[in-house]
Amino acid sequence: MILKSQVEWALHCCAILAGLPEGRYLSTKALAELHGLPKEYLSKALQSLSQASLVETTLGPSGGYRLARSPSEINFLDIVEAVEGKARSFTCTNIRENNPCRPAGYCDSKPCAVARIMWEADEAWRDTLRRVRLSDLVDTLSEDVRPDIWKSTFEWVLKRAG
């Protein structure tokens, strides 16, 4: 399975937005600059988050994006599905029906084993993402990122937040 690069971008942007003080917004331009991304492409990922009601936006010179809910109420699956959609990662086209050894008109009573295993794996992947909240990511980042980089990043963000 290969996810769009916009999934990575959306997850990183949400991690940054999770640190914004109440009532503050961060522009697409600032988020793009922080992550070294093209603003035009990043805006598509941010629009997907907005359409999924994960972020809220405001216009104007101090406008931009902020989380629509608490970081503890948003999980990784919410973000991934906002960008990728909710469709299963595997589509069964039932090619077993093409087997020339099957009797004419034979009808299977259940989905094939391949589809069942792939759907089970897809659900396990989604369950894992569902269990990880954005607040968990922020906690992990605060431990993984050097304190001086952590501090200077949020100072940089706050200077640009409207």
Secondary structure as UniProt FT lines:
FT   HELIX           5..17
FT   TURN            18..19
FT   TURN            22..23
FT   HELIX           28..35
FT   HELIX           39..51
FT   TURN            52..53
FT   STRAND          55..58
FT   TURN            61..62
FT   STRAND          64..67
FT   HELIX           71..73
FT   HELIX           76..84
FT   HELIX           95..98
FT   TURN            100..101
FT   TURN            104..105
FT   HELIX           113..131
FT   HELIX           134..144
FT   HELIX           147..160
//
